[in-house]
Amino acid sequence: MAGSGHIPEATVARLPLYLRALGEVAPPGQSTVSSEELADLSGVNAAKVRKDLSYLGTYGTRGVGYESDYLKFEISRALGLSNTWPVVVCGLGNLGRALANHTGFTDAGFPVAAAVDTDLDKIGATIDGVPVFAPADLSEVVNEFEIAIGVIATPASAAQGVAEALVEAEVKSIMSFVPTVLTVPDDVELRVVDLATELQILGFHLHRSNGEVGT
């Protein structure tokens, strides 16, 4: 990776925002983009944009900006988007099915290759273009489809067991949409998306904006 050997987590979290912004302000044919343009669409200040991009070894030209195609390439490379990372969705309830059917994942380089569910009516079927397998077949699924990322969308009571099964199948990256604490080995990257918690945080800000904090 270009630039320094370490990119802070906060910077990594902003890189997808910059990549999306580039798609809006730098269509094919536009050769440069300024840090101010990226900042406006990303919700951060221009100085932070320049600092973040410096970790990639990318420095704009004063008064000109960044070469947009090269910047897209560097951000994509840093995020690993030059590769394709197949995904398995564990749990095909309402949320799991919505995730499995989300075409944006494929467009971003994370195609949902397979799903796992305990429902006998779903096992062996192809739902929204995604083949469904039994939990006992998870290791074979990981090997056959070269799964890189496991997504957990099961009931909370099953989530830890699914995480352990993914670890046993040597999946090193897990994303959980289950509002419960999961334990995985240190060499496994775990990201938890708790939608209820995010809504509660929004509720706090609404509460505060109405002047009700402390009442």
C-alpha positions as CSV (number, residue, x, y, z in Angstrom):
1,M,0.0,0.0,0.0
2,A,1.3,3.5,-0.8
3,G,1.9,6.0,1.9
4,S,2.6,5.1,5.4
5,G,2.4,1.6,6.7
6,H,-0.6,2.4,8.9
7,I,-3.9,4.1,8.1
8,P,-5.9,5.1,11.2
9,E,-9.3,3.5,11.6
10,A,-11.0,6.9,11.4
11,T,-9.4,7.5,8.1
12,V,-10.4,4.1,6.8
13,A,-14.0,4.8,7.7
14,R,-13.9,8.0,5.6
15,L,-12.3,6.6,2.5
16,P,-15.6,5.1,1.2
17,L,-17.1,8.5,1.6
18,Y,-14.4,10.1,-0.5
19,L,-14.8,7.3,-3.2
20,R,-18.5,7.9,-3.4
21,A,-18.0,11.7,-3.5
22,L,-15.5,11.2,-6.4
23,G,-18.3,9.5,-8.3
24,E,-20.4,12.6,-7.9
25,V,-18.0,15.4,-8.5
26,A,-15.5,13.7,-10.9
27,P,-17.3,11.9,-13.7
28,P,-15.2,10.4,-16.5
29,G,-13.5,13.2,-18.4
30,Q,-13.0,15.5,-15.4
31,S,-9.3,15.3,-14.7
32,T,-9.0,17.0,-11.3
33,V,-11.0,17.4,-8.1
34,S,-10.3,19.7,-5.1
35,S,-10.2,18.7,-1.4
36,E,-13.0,21.3,-0.9
37,E,-15.3,19.5,-3.3
38,L,-14.6,16.2,-1.6
39,A,-15.1,17.8,1.8
40,D,-18.4,19.3,1.0
41,L,-19.9,15.9,-0.1
42,S,-18.2,13.9,2.6
43,G,-19.3,16.1,5.6
44,V,-15.7,16.8,6.8
45,N,-13.4,19.7,6.5
46,A,-10.9,20.1,3.6
47,A,-7.9,19.8,5.9
48,K,-9.0,16.4,7.2
49,V,-9.5,15.3,3.6
50,R,-5.9,16.3,2.7
51,K,-4.6,14.6,5.9
52,D,-6.5,11.4,5.2
53,L,-5.4,11.2,1.6
54,S,-1.8,11.8,2.6
55,Y,-1.9,8.4,4.3
56,L,-2.2,6.9,0.8
57,G,0.8,8.8,-0.4
58,T,-1.5,11.0,-2.4
59,Y,-0.9,14.7,-2.4
60,G,-2.8,17.2,-4.4
61,T,-1.3,20.2,-6.3
62,R,-2.0,23.6,-4.7
63,G,-4.5,25.5,-6.8
64,V,-5.2,22.4,-8.9
65,G,-6.4,19.6,-6.7
66,Y,-6.1,15.8,-7.1
67,E,-6.0,13.9,-10.3
68,S,-9.4,12.2,-10.0
69,D,-8.8,8.9,-11.8
70,Y,-5.6,8.3,-9.9
71,L,-7.2,9.2,-6.6
72,K,-10.1,6.7,-7.3
73,F,-7.5,4.1,-8.0
74,E,-5.5,4.7,-4.8
75,I,-8.6,4.7,-2.6
76,S,-10.0,1.6,-4.2
77,R,-6.6,-0.1,-3.8
78,A,-6.4,0.9,-0.1
79,L,-9.9,-0.5,0.5
80,G,-9.1,-3.7,-1.3
81,L,-11.7,-3.1,-4.1
82,S,-9.3,-4.2,-6.8
83,N,-10.3,-7.7,-5.6
84,T,-13.7,-9.4,-5.4
85,W,-14.6,-10.6,-1.9
86,P,-17.5,-13.2,-2.0
87,V,-20.0,-13.1,0.9
88,V,-22.1,-15.7,2.6
89,V,-25.2,-14.5,4.5
90,C,-26.1,-16.6,7.5
91,G,-29.8,-16.3,8.3
92,L,-32.4,-15.6,5.6
93,G,-35.1,-13.9,7.7
94,N,-36.4,-10.5,6.5
95,L,-33.1,-8.7,7.1
96,G,-30.9,-11.5,5.8
97,R,-32.9,-11.8,2.6
98,A,-32.8,-8.0,2.1
99,L,-29.0,-8.1,2.5
100,A,-28.6,-11.1,0.2
101,N,-30.7,-9.3,-2.5
102,H,-28.8,-6.0,-2.2
103,T,-27.2,-5.4,-5.6
104,G,-25.1,-2.6,-4.2
105,F,-22.8,-5.2,-2.5
106,T,-22.0,-6.8,-5.9
107,D,-21.4,-3.4,-7.5
108,A,-18.9,-2.6,-4.7
109,G,-17.0,-5.9,-5.1
110,F,-18.8,-7.9,-2.4
111,P,-21.1,-10.3,-4.2
112,V,-23.4,-12.5,-2.1
113,A,-22.3,-15.9,-3.3
114,A,-24.4,-18.1,-1.0
115,A,-26.7,-18.2,2.1
116,V,-27.1,-20.5,5.0
117,D,-30.4,-21.1,6.8
118,T,-32.0,-23.7,9.1
119,D,-35.4,-23.5,7.3
120,L,-35.9,-26.8,5.4
121,D,-38.1,-25.1,2.9
122,K,-35.2,-22.8,1.9
123,I,-32.4,-25.2,2.0
124,G,-31.6,-26.4,-1.5
125,A,-33.5,-23.6,-3.1
126,T,-32.2,-20.5,-4.9
127,I,-33.7,-17.4,-3.5
128,D,-33.3,-14.1,-5.4
129,G,-30.4,-15.7,-7.3
130,V,-28.6,-16.9,-4.1
131,P,-28.3,-20.6,-3.4
132,V,-29.2,-21.6,0.1
133,F,-27.4,-24.3,2.1
134,A,-27.8,-26.0,5.5
135,P,-25.6,-24.9,8.4
136,A,-23.8,-28.2,8.4
137,D,-22.6,-27.4,4.9
138,L,-21.0,-24.1,5.8
139,S,-17.3,-25.2,5.5
140,E,-18.0,-26.7,2.1
141,V,-19.7,-23.5,1.1
142,V,-16.8,-21.4,2.2
143,N,-14.4,-23.5,0.2
144,E,-16.5,-23.9,-2.9
145,F,-17.4,-20.2,-3.2
146,E,-14.1,-18.9,-1.8
147,I,-16.0,-16.9,0.8
148,A,-14.1,-14.0,2.3
149,I,-16.8,-12.4,4.5
150,G,-19.5,-13.9,6.6
151,V,-22.6,-11.9,7.4
152,I,-24.7,-12.9,10.5
153,A,-28.4,-12.0,10.4
154,T,-29.7,-14.7,12.7
155,P,-31.7,-14.5,15.9
156,A,-29.5,-13.4,18.8
157,S,-29.5,-16.8,20.4
158,A,-27.9,-18.4,17.4
159,A,-25.3,-15.6,16.6
160,Q,-22.4,-16.8,18.7
161,G,-22.7,-20.4,17.3
162,V,-22.7,-19.0,13.7
163,A,-19.7,-16.9,14.5
164,E,-17.8,-19.9,15.8
165,A,-18.8,-21.9,12.7
166,L,-17.5,-19.2,10.4
167,V,-14.3,-19.1,12.4
168,E,-14.0,-22.9,12.2
169,A,-14.5,-22.6,8.4
170,E,-11.6,-20.1,8.4
171,V,-13.5,-17.0,7.5
172,K,-11.4,-14.1,8.8
173,S,-13.9,-11.2,8.3
174,I,-17.4,-11.2,9.9
175,M,-20.1,-8.6,9.9
176,S,-22.9,-9.1,12.4
177,F,-26.3,-7.4,12.3
178,V,-27.3,-9.1,15.6
179,P,-27.6,-6.9,18.7
180,T,-25.5,-9.1,20.9
181,V,-21.9,-9.3,22.0
182,L,-19.9,-11.9,20.0
183,T,-16.5,-13.4,20.9
184,V,-14.1,-14.3,18.1
185,P,-10.3,-14.9,18.0
186,D,-8.0,-11.9,17.7
187,D,-7.1,-12.7,14.1
188,V,-10.7,-12.4,13.0
189,E,-12.0,-9.0,12.1
190,L,-15.5,-8.5,13.5
191,R,-17.8,-5.5,12.7
192,V,-21.1,-5.2,14.4
193,V,-24.0,-3.1,12.9
194,D,-26.6,-2.6,15.6
195,L,-29.5,-0.8,13.8
196,A,-31.5,-0.3,17.0
197,T,-28.5,1.4,18.7
198,E,-28.0,3.7,15.8
199,L,-31.7,4.7,16.0
200,Q,-31.3,5.3,19.7
201,I,-28.4,7.6,19.0
202,L,-30.5,9.5,16.5
203,G,-33.2,9.7,19.2
204,F,-30.8,11.3,21.6
205,H,-29.9,14.0,19.1
206,L,-33.5,14.6,18.4
207,H,-34.1,14.9,22.1
208,R,-31.2,17.3,22.5
209,S,-32.3,19.4,19.5
210,N,-35.7,19.9,21.2
211,G,-34.0,21.2,24.3
212,E,-35.1,18.3,26.4
213,V,-31.8,17.0,27.7
214,G,-31.7,17.1,31.5
215,T,-35.4,17.6,31.8
